[in-house]
Structure formats: C-alpha cells, structure tokens
Amino acid sequence: MALGQQHRFTPHSQSAARTIPAVTEMSPSVAQWLLGRARIVIGLALALAPAAGLAFLSSAEGGEDPRSAYALATPNNVITRLQSRIDTGQTALAYDSKRGYLPAVLKALHIPVSSQMLVFSKTSVQKELISPHTPRALYFDANAYIGYLPNARSLEVAVLDPRLGPVYYVLLQKPQERPLFFRTVEACLECHATRISHYIPEHLMRSVFANTEGELVPNAKSFVTTDASPMVERWGGWYVTGRRGSQRHMGNSFIEKPGDTVTKNPEQGATVTDLHRLVDTSPYLTPHSDIVALMVLGHQTHLQNLITQAFYQTKAALEQEKASHYVHDTPHRIKEACEPLIRAMLFQNETPLKSPIFGASGFAEQFSAHGPHDRKNRSLWQLDLKRRLFHYPCSYTIYSEAFDALPDPAKDYLYRRLWEVLSGRDRGKEFAHLSASDRRAIWEILLETKPAFAAWAARR
C-alpha cells in the first residue's frame, strides 16, 4: 500500500484554510507556473482549483470522472473528527522528540503498536528515504493507516471515508500548538485512482521484487496482495516476523543484483522472529513486522476497495436511472457492483493455510479481542490461523461505517445474498467452502451483532 506525500495540501482547519489561496486568487504568472507543474489532467487543480474547474473533468471512458466529485467533496471520517477535536482543544497531540507525532496519533486513533509492519521497497513518494536499512513502518486499525519514516518531514495517513473511499493526509513532523492534517489529492490519485480501478480511489498493497537498495527490479512482476494470493507471492519488499510453518513467501529477501534472473530462493523468506540480522529496528516502536498483521492488512484493504467500488458504481447507476428514467438495467448494474463484494466477504477464493501461522508482536491476540460478540462469545473478528485466516469466514468489514454508508439498494442486495448463502438456498460451487456449521454460526452472529441485518431479516 502506497500512501502518497506531496506538499500540495487542503488543510482541515478553518483558520488554516485561509492560508492556502485558490488558483484564481493567485497572480496569473504564479498560477501559470503552478499549473505547468501539474503532471496529469487532474493535476494541481484537484487540490486547489475552484469547483468550476473540475465540474467537466472526464475519464477516458467518457462520462464524469469520479475524481472530480472526490476532490471537491468535504470528507467526514476519523481524521476530520480528530482534527475537529484538536481545533476545539478537546484533544492535544504530544510531540515526541524522537518520533514526532507518531505515538500520539496512534493513541488518539486507538491503533495498536503491535500492528507495525516494515516495508523496504521504494513504493511511496518518500522513496528516497526508504531502503532495507530504513524501512517505512505502517500501522493500522479498521479505519486508518499511518505511515512513518524516521527523519521524514511528515507522517502519511490514509483513511476509509464512508462516502469517498480512501482519503489521504499528511501531518508535518514539527511541533505545533494545534497540529493540522492536510488532505493530499493529486499525488495520491496518480497511483491510487487509475484506469484499472475505473478512476475510483483504492488502497494498494503490493508484493514486489526489490534489490538490496529497495529499488524495484525493472520489468519484474508485482502482485496485489489479498487473502486469495498464493503465499509464495506475498510480501516481496516487506520484512516479515513470525512463524509460517512449511509455507514460503517473498518477504525478508532481495534480488542481489539487477542482472539476476527475477526469481527468489523461497528459503530466503524462512521464518524470522527477530529482525536484528536484517535491519536496526531501534528507530521504530517495536522490533516486529508481524505476519498476522500483514495477512489481515491484505484482507482488509481488498474488502475496503470492493466496498468503495460498490458505493461508486451503485451510486452511478442510481443517478443515471434518475436522470434518464430508465430502470431496466439498474438491478443488473447493482449486481455487478455488489456480487464481487459478497463473494470476498465470504472468502470465496481464500488461499487455505498449509501450516499454522503464529505472529510475533501480540497483534493476533489484540485483534481477536475486537468486535461485537454474540451470547456464545463468538465474533467475526476471531482469527483462526490454522486452516484459514478467520474462524468464522465472514468479513468484519460488514460492521464498518463504509459498509453502512452504501446506498440502500446495494445493502439490500448484499443482505439478500447473505440470506441466500447462509440459509443454504444458494448451494452453488462458489460457496462450497462454507460448511453447514459455518453458515449457521455466521447467521447467528450477524443476527445478534448487526442490528441492520437483523431488521432486514425480520422483514422477510
């Protein structure tokens, strides 16, 4: 996952908003210089230009580009709410002389230190600071992702906004009375909203072939990591701590020189419980880059991307129906938007574990304690790590603000599909991996812990 950083910002503070002029307020020569530096169509305009400049932005496929509304909309998420508390004096972020605002931000957002993962591939715009000797640390919970590099000028932040999808911020690493999170648009969307994603913002978690400097090997494959990824294709460019049994992965290893064949000896990614032989971890909050955190991250980012796609695609279908009064293909478009999500929520293509997985940081225990529990003390957050990632194969992202913000027709489709699969009415091969006890347990947990689903089921 690459969290971008460029110093073209939109501040989330009324006082700071007046310090950055819109392009139309600048002198013609300054505006021309700035716009000349824009690298893509959305360019600097997405961060600074007035609404009139974005209203007509269109994608290559035609129609309105999702990035237009995305750039103009006012986010409402965990970072904007934290910024509001900072602005009103309800929350203060203490500045640490060694790691800046990192400890305070993690504490304010309730992100566990045990979630730390270290990535050494140069896959961020701060790539000049990243190397196998100075990896980038990532920390996360169900809503936010924090990127930290020792001696970097800022923290990188990504959050899942319920109505916008991934939104990106930076927080300058210098003491301030009331720190400001600045929203970044242009630099992040260059990688996070491309033709592949239909210009809808998405998270990126990549596995790459990297050399001993952290540079990506030219023309080598890279892999987007999800819970469906074969283990042998995961975590190239990442450090990995924990025990993974007989399973091999791409972590903890390098291509020795650019002229080598782009393959890796899987034994290079052997079990590592202590990174001291590979990197000095003293600048970081823990000595770990936890394998379980990496597995959960792959699942979560994939699901959040599918929720975001379902939101944008369903919204577009409904808006087109309203504008044209043509409803015939709307149900089909909603199905196309939501069916990939329901299948991923129920782990249709998950790669089974061949050996038990054991983390090294305590993340697994902390993570499994999350979430609402039913009367039998069961939770969709409970990890398995013996046969599969979760004990009950239904994604905990169903409890997220982003899921709840889906348009009603999308939620109705998803709830109906859950009912069909969990009740056994849908016994297609796509869900053959779900045993009768899996289906019954998930159904019972959802009825007790997801009131909106229970209300929907009661109306049937």
C-alpha positions as CSV (number, residue, x, y, z in Angstrom):
1,M,0.0,0.0,0.0
2,A,1.4,3.3,-1.0
3,L,0.4,6.4,0.9
4,G,1.5,9.4,-1.1
5,Q,3.1,12.6,0.1
6,Q,3.4,15.9,-1.9
7,H,3.2,19.4,-0.5
8,R,0.0,20.4,-2.2
9,F,-2.5,20.3,0.6
10,T,-6.0,21.0,1.6
11,P,-6.0,21.7,5.4
12,H,-8.8,20.6,7.7
13,S,-8.9,23.7,9.8
14,Q,-11.0,26.8,9.1
15,S,-8.1,29.0,10.2
16,A,-5.5,27.2,8.0
17,A,-7.9,27.1,5.1
18,R,-7.3,30.8,4.6
19,T,-3.5,30.4,4.4
20,I,-3.6,28.5,1.1
21,P,-5.2,30.5,-1.8
22,A,-7.1,29.1,-4.6
23,V,-5.6,29.3,-8.1
24,T,-8.0,32.0,-9.0
25,E,-6.7,34.2,-6.2
26,M,-3.0,34.0,-7.4
27,S,-1.4,36.3,-9.9
28,P,-1.6,35.0,-13.5
29,S,2.2,34.3,-13.6
30,V,2.1,32.2,-10.4
31,A,-1.0,30.3,-11.4
32,Q,0.5,29.5,-14.8
33,W,3.8,28.3,-13.2
34,L,1.8,26.1,-10.8
35,L,-0.4,24.6,-13.4
36,G,2.6,24.0,-15.6
37,R,4.0,21.7,-13.0
38,A,0.8,19.5,-12.9
39,R,1.7,16.0,-14.1
40,I,-1.7,14.7,-15.0
41,V,-5.1,16.0,-16.1
42,I,-6.4,16.4,-12.6
43,G,-3.1,17.9,-11.5
44,L,-2.9,20.7,-9.0
45,A,-6.4,21.7,-9.8
46,L,-7.7,18.8,-7.8
47,A,-6.1,20.2,-4.7
48,L,-6.5,23.9,-5.2
49,A,-8.8,24.9,-8.1
50,P,-12.4,26.1,-7.6
51,A,-15.4,23.9,-8.4
52,A,-15.9,25.3,-11.9
53,G,-12.5,23.9,-13.0
54,L,-13.4,20.4,-12.0
55,A,-17.0,20.1,-13.0
56,F,-16.2,19.0,-16.5
57,L,-13.4,16.5,-15.8
58,S,-14.0,13.3,-17.7
59,S,-12.3,10.0,-17.9
60,A,-11.0,8.2,-20.9
61,E,-14.2,6.0,-21.0
62,G,-16.4,9.1,-21.1
63,G,-18.8,10.4,-18.5
64,E,-18.0,12.2,-15.4
65,D,-14.7,11.2,-13.7
66,P,-15.2,10.0,-10.1
67,R,-12.1,12.0,-9.2
68,S,-13.9,15.3,-9.8
69,A,-16.6,14.8,-7.1
70,Y,-14.0,13.1,-4.9
71,A,-11.7,16.1,-5.0
72,L,-14.5,18.6,-4.3
73,A,-16.3,16.8,-1.6
74,T,-15.8,17.5,2.1
75,P,-14.6,14.4,3.9
76,N,-16.1,13.1,7.1
77,N,-14.0,10.4,8.7
78,V,-11.9,9.6,11.7
79,I,-9.2,12.2,10.7
80,T,-11.6,15.0,10.2
81,R,-13.2,14.2,13.5
82,L,-9.8,14.1,15.2
83,Q,-8.9,17.4,13.6
84,S,-12.1,18.9,15.0
85,R,-11.2,17.8,18.5
86,I,-7.7,19.2,18.1
87,D,-9.1,22.6,16.8
88,T,-11.5,22.9,19.7
89,G,-8.9,21.9,22.3
90,Q,-10.6,18.6,23.3
91,T,-7.6,16.6,22.1
92,A,-3.9,17.5,22.3
93,L,-1.2,15.7,20.3
94,A,2.0,15.4,22.2
95,Y,5.2,15.8,20.2
96,D,7.8,13.2,20.8
97,S,11.4,14.4,20.3
98,K,12.4,11.0,18.7
99,R,9.3,10.0,16.6
100,G,7.3,13.2,16.3
101,Y,3.6,12.8,16.4
102,L,3.5,9.1,15.7
103,P,2.9,7.8,19.3
104,A,0.2,10.5,19.9
105,V,-1.6,9.8,16.6
106,L,-1.7,6.1,17.2
107,K,-3.0,6.7,20.7
108,A,-5.7,9.2,19.5
109,L,-6.9,6.8,16.8
110,H,-6.6,3.7,19.1
111,I,-4.3,2.0,16.6
112,P,-2.2,-0.8,18.2
113,V,1.6,-0.6,18.1
114,S,1.5,-4.3,17.5
115,S,0.1,-3.7,14.0
116,Q,3.6,-2.4,12.9
117,M,4.8,-3.7,9.5
118,L,8.0,-2.7,7.8
119,V,8.2,-2.3,4.1
120,F,11.6,-1.7,2.5
121,S,10.7,-1.4,-1.2
122,K,10.6,2.1,-2.7
123,T,6.8,2.2,-3.3
124,S,6.0,5.5,-1.7
125,V,6.6,9.1,-2.9
126,Q,9.0,9.3,0.0
127,K,11.0,6.6,-1.7
128,E,14.3,8.5,-1.5
129,L,14.2,7.8,2.3
130,I,13.2,4.1,2.0
131,S,15.7,1.3,1.9
132,P,16.2,-2.1,3.5
133,H,18.2,-0.2,6.2
134,T,15.5,2.4,6.7
135,P,12.2,0.7,6.0
136,R,8.8,2.5,6.2
137,A,6.6,1.5,9.1
138,L,2.9,1.1,8.7
139,Y,0.3,0.9,11.5
140,F,-3.4,0.3,11.1
141,D,-6.8,-0.5,12.5
142,A,-10.2,-0.9,10.8
143,N,-10.4,2.7,9.7
144,A,-6.9,4.3,9.3
145,Y,-3.4,3.6,8.2
146,I,-0.3,5.5,9.4
147,G,3.0,5.6,7.6
148,Y,6.1,6.6,9.4
149,L,9.7,7.0,8.3
150,P,12.5,8.1,10.7
151,N,13.6,11.6,9.9
152,A,10.8,12.2,7.4
153,R,9.2,15.6,7.3
154,S,5.7,14.2,7.7
155,L,3.5,11.3,8.7
156,E,1.5,9.7,5.9
157,V,-2.1,8.9,6.7
158,A,-4.8,7.1,4.8
159,V,-8.4,6.5,6.0
160,L,-11.5,5.0,4.5
161,D,-14.1,7.7,4.3
162,P,-17.6,6.3,4.3
163,R,-18.7,8.3,1.2
164,L,-15.4,8.9,-0.6
165,G,-13.4,5.8,-0.2
166,P,-9.7,6.1,0.6
167,V,-8.7,9.7,1.6
168,Y,-5.1,10.7,2.1
169,Y,-3.5,13.2,4.5
170,V,-0.1,14.2,5.8
171,L,0.8,15.6,9.2
172,L,4.0,17.7,9.4
173,Q,6.5,16.4,11.9
174,K,7.3,19.6,13.6
175,P,6.0,20.9,17.0
176,Q,2.8,22.9,16.7
177,E,0.3,24.1,19.2
178,R,-2.6,22.6,17.2
179,P,-1.2,20.2,14.5
180,L,-3.0,20.1,11.1
181,F,-3.8,17.1,9.0
182,F,-3.6,18.2,5.3
183,R,-5.5,16.4,2.7
184,T,-3.5,15.4,-0.4
185,V,-5.2,14.6,-3.7
186,E,-3.1,14.9,-6.9
187,A,0.0,13.0,-5.8
188,C,-2.0,10.1,-4.3
189,L,-4.6,9.7,-7.1
190,E,-1.8,9.3,-9.6
191,C,-1.3,5.8,-8.2
192,H,-4.5,5.2,-6.2
193,A,-7.1,6.1,-8.9
194,T,-6.2,4.7,-12.3
195,R,-7.9,3.3,-15.3
196,I,-7.6,-0.2,-13.7
197,S,-9.8,1.0,-10.8
198,H,-12.1,3.0,-13.2
199,Y,-10.6,6.1,-11.6
200,I,-12.2,5.2,-8.2
201,P,-9.7,5.6,-5.3
202,E,-8.3,2.4,-3.9
203,H,-5.8,1.1,-1.4
204,L,-2.7,-0.6,-2.8
205,M,-0.8,-3.4,-1.0
206,R,1.8,-4.7,-3.4
207,S,4.3,-7.5,-3.3
208,V,7.4,-6.7,-5.5
209,F,10.8,-7.9,-6.5
210,A,13.2,-5.5,-4.8
211,N,17.0,-5.3,-4.8
212,T,19.3,-4.6,-1.9
213,E,18.7,-0.9,-2.2
214,G,14.9,-1.4,-2.1
215,E,14.5,-0.5,-5.7
216,L,12.0,-2.4,-7.8
217,V,13.6,-4.7,-10.4
218,P,12.8,-3.4,-13.9
219,N,10.2,-5.4,-15.8
220,A,9.6,-7.8,-13.0
221,K,6.2,-8.8,-11.9
222,S,4.4,-7.3,-8.9
223,F,1.4,-8.7,-7.1
224,V,-1.6,-7.1,-5.4
225,T,-1.9,-8.9,-2.0
226,T,-5.3,-10.2,-0.8
227,D,-6.4,-13.2,1.2
228,A,-6.7,-15.0,-2.2
229,S,-3.0,-14.5,-3.0
230,P,-0.8,-17.7,-3.0
231,M,1.5,-17.4,0.0
232,V,4.6,-17.7,-2.3
233,E,3.5,-14.4,-4.0
234,R,3.1,-12.4,-0.8
235,W,5.2,-9.7,0.9
236,G,8.0,-9.1,-1.6
237,G,9.7,-5.9,-0.4
238,W,8.4,-6.3,3.2
239,Y,10.1,-7.6,6.3
240,V,8.1,-10.4,8.0
241,T,8.3,-11.7,11.5
242,G,6.5,-14.7,12.9
243,R,6.3,-18.4,12.2
244,R,4.7,-19.7,9.0
245,G,5.5,-23.4,9.1
246,S,6.2,-25.1,5.8
247,Q,4.8,-22.1,3.8
248,R,7.1,-19.9,1.8
249,H,6.7,-16.2,0.9
250,M,8.7,-13.4,-0.7
251,G,9.5,-11.4,2.4
252,N,12.9,-10.8,4.0
253,S,14.7,-11.3,0.8
254,F,16.2,-9.4,-2.1
255,I,17.3,-9.7,-5.7
256,E,21.1,-9.5,-5.3
257,K,21.8,-7.5,-8.5
258,P,19.8,-6.2,-11.4
259,G,21.3,-8.7,-13.8
260,D,20.0,-11.7,-11.9
261,T,17.1,-13.7,-13.1
262,V,14.0,-12.3,-11.5
263,T,13.4,-15.2,-9.1
264,K,13.9,-15.8,-5.4
265,N,15.0,-18.7,-3.4
266,P,12.0,-19.3,-1.2
267,E,14.3,-20.4,1.6
268,Q,15.4,-16.7,1.9
269,G,12.0,-16.0,3.3
270,A,12.4,-18.5,6.1
271,T,10.9,-18.0,9.5
272,V,12.3,-14.8,11.1
273,T,11.2,-13.9,14.7
274,D,13.9,-11.3,15.2
275,L,15.0,-8.8,12.5
276,H,18.3,-7.7,14.1
277,R,20.3,-9.6,11.4
278,L,18.4,-7.7,8.7
279,V,17.8,-4.2,10.0
280,D,18.2,-2.0,13.0
281,T,14.7,-1.7,14.4
282,S,15.6,0.7,17.3
283,P,14.1,3.8,15.5
284,Y,10.7,2.1,15.4
285,L,8.1,1.4,18.1
286,T,8.6,-2.4,18.0
287,P,11.2,-4.9,16.6
288,H,8.4,-6.6,14.6
289,S,6.8,-6.7,11.2
290,D,4.1,-9.1,12.1
291,I,2.9,-11.8,9.7
292,V,-0.6,-11.9,11.1
293,A,-0.9,-8.1,10.7
294,L,0.3,-8.5,7.1
295,M,-2.4,-11.1,6.5
296,V,-5.2,-9.0,8.0
297,L,-4.0,-6.0,6.0
298,G,-4.3,-7.9,2.8
299,H,-7.8,-8.9,3.5
300,Q,-8.9,-5.5,4.8
301,T,-7.5,-3.4,2.0
302,H,-9.1,-5.7,-0.6
303,L,-12.5,-5.6,1.1
304,Q,-12.4,-1.8,1.6
305,N,-11.6,-1.4,-2.1
306,L,-14.6,-3.6,-3.1
307,I,-16.9,-1.6,-0.7
308,T,-15.7,1.6,-2.4
309,Q,-16.3,0.2,-5.8
310,A,-19.8,-1.0,-4.9
311,F,-20.6,2.5,-3.5
312,Y,-19.4,4.4,-6.6
313,Q,-20.9,2.0,-9.1
314,T,-24.3,1.7,-7.4
315,K,-24.5,5.5,-6.9
316,A,-23.7,6.0,-10.6
317,A,-26.4,3.5,-11.7
318,L,-29.0,5.2,-9.5
319,E,-28.1,8.7,-10.7
320,Q,-28.2,7.6,-14.3
321,E,-31.6,6.0,-13.7
322,K,-32.9,9.2,-12.1
323,A,-31.6,11.3,-15.0
324,S,-32.9,9.0,-17.8
325,H,-35.9,7.4,-16.1
326,Y,-34.6,4.1,-17.5
327,V,-34.6,1.4,-14.8
328,H,-34.3,-1.8,-16.8
329,D,-30.5,-2.3,-16.3
330,T,-30.2,-0.8,-12.8
331,P,-30.6,-4.2,-10.9
332,H,-28.1,-5.8,-13.2
333,R,-25.6,-2.9,-12.6
334,I,-26.1,-3.2,-8.8
335,K,-25.5,-7.0,-9.0
336,E,-22.3,-6.4,-11.0
337,A,-21.2,-3.9,-8.4
338,C,-22.0,-6.0,-5.3
339,E,-21.5,-9.6,-6.2
340,P,-17.7,-9.4,-6.1
341,L,-18.0,-7.9,-2.6
342,I,-20.3,-10.6,-1.2
343,R,-18.0,-13.3,-2.5
344,A,-15.0,-11.7,-1.0
345,M,-16.9,-11.1,2.3
346,L,-17.5,-14.8,2.5
347,F,-13.9,-15.7,1.5
348,Q,-14.8,-17.4,-1.7
349,N,-11.3,-17.5,-3.1
350,E,-9.2,-17.5,0.1
351,T,-6.0,-19.5,-0.1
352,P,-6.1,-22.2,2.6
353,L,-3.2,-22.3,5.1
354,K,-1.0,-25.4,4.8
355,S,0.6,-24.8,8.2
356,P,-0.4,-22.8,11.3
357,I,0.6,-19.2,11.4
358,F,2.0,-17.5,14.6
359,G,2.6,-13.8,14.9
360,A,5.4,-12.3,17.0
361,S,4.0,-9.0,18.2
362,G,0.8,-9.8,20.1
363,F,-1.3,-8.4,17.2
364,A,-3.3,-11.6,16.8
365,E,-4.5,-11.6,20.4
366,Q,-5.3,-7.9,20.4
367,F,-7.2,-8.1,17.1
368,S,-9.2,-11.2,18.0
369,A,-10.5,-9.3,21.1
370,H,-12.2,-6.7,18.9
371,G,-15.7,-6.5,17.7
372,P,-19.2,-7.3,19.0
373,H,-19.6,-10.8,20.4
374,D,-22.8,-12.8,20.5
375,R,-24.2,-14.6,23.5
376,K,-21.9,-17.6,22.8
377,N,-18.9,-15.2,22.8
378,R,-18.4,-15.6,19.1
379,S,-17.1,-12.8,16.9
380,L,-16.3,-12.2,13.2
381,W,-13.0,-10.7,14.4
382,Q,-11.8,-14.0,15.8
383,L,-8.7,-15.3,14.0
384,D,-8.2,-19.0,13.1
385,L,-4.6,-19.1,11.6
386,K,-4.6,-22.9,11.4
387,R,-6.7,-23.6,8.3
388,R,-7.6,-20.1,7.3
389,L,-7.4,-16.5,8.4
390,F,-10.7,-16.2,10.3
391,H,-12.5,-18.6,12.5
392,Y,-15.9,-17.6,11.0
393,P,-15.5,-16.8,7.3
394,C,-17.5,-13.6,7.0
395,S,-15.6,-10.3,6.9
396,Y,-15.7,-8.0,9.9
397,T,-15.8,-5.1,7.4
398,I,-19.6,-5.6,7.5
399,Y,-19.5,-3.5,10.7
400,S,-17.7,-0.6,9.1
401,E,-19.1,2.9,8.5
402,A,-18.3,2.5,4.8
403,F,-20.5,-0.6,4.6
404,D,-23.3,1.2,6.4
405,A,-23.0,4.1,4.0
406,L,-23.6,2.0,0.9
407,P,-26.8,3.0,-1.0
408,D,-29.9,1.1,0.3
409,P,-30.3,-0.9,-2.9
410,A,-26.7,-2.1,-2.6
411,K,-27.2,-3.1,1.1
412,D,-30.5,-4.8,0.2
413,Y,-28.7,-6.9,-2.5
414,L,-25.9,-7.8,-0.1
415,Y,-28.2,-8.7,2.8
416,R,-30.3,-10.8,0.4
417,R,-27.3,-12.7,-0.9
418,L,-26.1,-13.3,2.7
419,W,-29.5,-14.7,3.5
420,E,-29.5,-16.9,0.4
421,V,-26.0,-18.3,1.1
422,L,-26.2,-18.7,4.8
423,S,-29.7,-20.2,4.7
424,G,-28.5,-22.8,2.2
425,R,-30.7,-21.6,-0.6
426,D,-27.7,-20.9,-2.6
427,R,-25.6,-24.0,-2.7
428,G,-23.5,-23.1,-5.7
429,K,-19.9,-24.2,-6.0
430,E,-18.8,-20.6,-5.3
431,F,-19.7,-21.1,-1.7
432,A,-19.0,-24.8,-1.3
433,H,-16.1,-23.9,1.1
434,L,-18.7,-22.9,3.7
435,S,-19.8,-25.8,5.8
436,A,-23.2,-26.1,7.3
437,S,-21.8,-25.2,10.7
438,D,-20.0,-22.1,9.2
439,R,-23.2,-20.9,7.7
440,R,-25.2,-21.4,10.8
441,A,-22.7,-19.7,13.1
442,I,-22.3,-16.7,10.8
443,W,-26.1,-16.3,10.5
444,E,-26.5,-16.4,14.3
445,I,-23.6,-14.0,14.9
446,L,-25.0,-11.5,12.4
447,L,-28.5,-11.7,13.8
448,E,-27.2,-10.8,17.2
449,T,-24.4,-8.3,16.4
450,K,-25.6,-6.5,13.2
451,P,-28.9,-4.8,14.0
452,A,-29.5,-3.6,10.4
453,F,-29.1,-7.1,9.1
454,A,-31.4,-8.5,11.8
455,A,-34.0,-5.8,11.0
456,W,-33.8,-6.7,7.3
457,A,-34.1,-10.4,8.0
458,A,-37.2,-9.8,10.2
459,R,-38.9,-8.1,7.3
460,R,-38.6,-11.0,5.0
